[in-house]
Amino acid sequence: MKNGTGEGVGVIAQEVQPQMPFMVSEIDDGYLGVQYASLTPYLLEAVKELEAEGRKLKEENRMGHAHQKAEISTLKTRQESEIEQLKKKIEQQQQEITALKTQMAQMDQKIEEKLALILNSLKTELAFSDPW
């Protein structure tokens, strides 16, 4: 078969023969030839199948993309929830630290007061004691 430039265009009979031997016949001098008119319906059917497969793959891709978006949204929501829980826990711990600091300050104050009482008591005892 010739295209408009004089070059041959077609299929190789030896490649067609294993799949569709009924479309290949021997012509002059032992060469094989393909019956192109019989090949057209098969080519059209193959194109239809490829188009259907392409549509199916596109749909699967679209569905997979939608599924991924939904999963990302779920993970994002879960992550935001966990972040909020951690923020609350940090706030609670900060309140506990503040309460402990207050308790420590009160204890330090009591210790200082008791030390002052003990020192005064010792001073008083020393002042009244008999230096042998």
C-alpha positions in Angstrom: 0.0 0.0 0.0 1.4 3.4 -0.9 0.9 6.7 1.0 0.9 10.0 -0.9 4.7 10.2 -0.9 5.3 6.9 -2.7 6.5 5.1 0.5 4.8 1.8 1.5 2.4 1.9 4.4 0.9 -1.2 6.0 1.4 -4.1 8.3 3.9 -6.9 8.2 2.2 -10.1 7.1 4.4 -12.3 9.3 3.3 -10.3 12.4 -0.4 -10.6 11.5 -0.3 -14.3 10.6 0.1 -15.8 14.1 -3.0 -13.8 15.4 -5.2 -13.9 12.2 -3.9 -16.5 9.8 -7.1 -16.3 7.7 -6.1 -12.7 6.7 -2.7 -13.6 5.3 -2.3 -15.3 2.0 0.7 -16.2 -0.2 1.0 -14.1 -3.3 3.6 -14.0 -6.1 7.0 -15.6 -5.6 6.2 -16.9 -2.1 5.6 -13.4 -0.6 2.9 -13.1 2.0 0.2 -10.5 1.7 -2.5 -9.2 4.0 -6.1 -8.7 3.1 -6.5 -5.2 4.3 -10.3 -5.0 3.7 -10.8 -7.9 6.1 -8.5 -6.2 8.7 -10.5 -3.0 9.0 -13.3 -4.3 11.2 -10.8 -5.8 13.6 -8.8 -2.6 13.8 -12.0 -0.7 14.5 -13.0 -3.1 17.2 -9.5 -2.8 18.8 -9.8 1.0 18.7 -13.2 0.7 20.5 -11.8 -1.6 23.1 -8.8 0.7 23.7 -11.2 3.7 24.0 -13.4 1.8 26.5 -10.3 0.8 28.5 -9.1 4.4 28.4 -12.5 5.6 29.7 -12.4 2.9 32.4 -8.9 3.9 33.5 -9.8 7.6 33.6 -12.9 6.8 35.7 -10.8 4.6 38.1 -8.2 7.4 38.3 -11.0 9.9 39.0 -12.5 7.6 41.7 -9.0 7.0 43.2 -8.4 10.7 43.2 -11.7 11.3 45.0 -10.9 8.6 47.5 -7.5 10.1 48.2 -9.0 13.5 48.7 -11.6 12.1 51.1 -8.8 10.2 53.0 -6.7 13.3 53.2 -9.7 15.2 54.5 -10.3 12.6 57.1 -6.6 12.5 58.2 -6.6 16.3 58.3 -9.6 16.4 60.6 -8.1 13.7 62.8 -4.9 15.6 63.0 -6.6 18.9 63.9 -8.5 17.1 66.6 -5.3 15.6 68.0 -3.7 19.1 67.9 -6.6 20.5 69.9 -6.4 17.7 72.4 -2.6 18.4 72.8 -3.2 22.1 73.2 -5.7 21.4 76.0 -3.3 19.1 77.7 -0.5 21.7 77.5 -2.8 24.3 78.9 -3.8 21.9 81.8 -0.2 21.2 82.5 0.7 24.9 82.5 -2.1 25.5 85.0 -0.7 22.6 87.2 2.8 24.1 87.0 1.4 27.5 88.0 -0.4 25.9 91.0 2.8 24.0 92.0 4.8 27.3 91.8 2.2 28.9 94.1 2.4 26.0 96.5 6.2 26.2 96.5 6.2 29.9 97.1 3.8 29.4 100.1 6.0 26.6 101.4 9.1 28.8 101.1 7.3 31.5 103.0 6.4 29.1 105.8 9.9 27.8 105.9 11.3 31.3 106.2 8.8 32.1 108.9 9.7 29.0 110.9 13.4 29.7 110.4 12.9 33.2 111.7 11.0 31.8 114.8 13.8 29.3 115.4 16.5 32.0 115.1 14.6 34.2 117.5 14.1 31.4 119.9 17.9 30.6 119.8 18.8 34.2 120.3 16.5 34.4 123.3 17.9 31.2 124.8 21.5 32.5 124.2 20.6 35.8 125.8 19.3 34.1 128.9 21.7 31.3 129.2 24.5 31.3 131.7 27.9 31.6 130.2 29.4 28.9 132.5 
